Amino acid sequence: MEQDLQQLSRNGAGNRKLVKLAIVGPECTGKTTLAEELSQHWNEPYVPEYAREYLEDLGRNYNHDDILEIAKGQLEREYAIAEKADHFLICDTNTLVTKIWAEVRFGRAQNWIERQFLEKPYQLYILCGHDIPWEEDPLRENEDDREELYDLYKKALVKAGKRFVEVNGTVEERKEKVLKTLKRMRLLPREKPVSL
């Protein structure tokens, strides 16, 4: 298992330079919707959330070790999809999500998850606000705690010195804020000249 964890500690994408975006935030804050929207906008693949697939197949209540397995599975998926990306790697959640989840549910995150959050380079974290209506889902647990969880995400990003942008409003408003932020950071792809 230790060898598997060391293998997963690499940064992914080989030697290519991808702009890695991590879409994070509490449950039911529009992360997947925004990932899909950005994916369509740039015609780039996005990394879907692995936790949902893992939990649907589990057949029992999850435990602390399952969160570590989910974090590993998310990174494996990220590395696989990085091979298909051209400029952007859009990640619907990352190890920050498993870190907060483990801390809230079990009191602490495993050291490996903590390390991955601190060491993995994402050019921008996109922190989704809780200003959208809650939608019932058997896998969701924290309907009444979204504001508190949002604050935990923000504090973790600030403490770790990660670059992030907070997005609220409609999907279009969120997308526009991401685009403006990336433009300001000079991370948008160069426009190809139109051939005559």
Order of alpha helices (4+ residues) and beta strands (2+ residues): alpha-beta-alpha-beta-alpha-alpha-beta-alpha-alpha-beta-alpha-beta-alpha
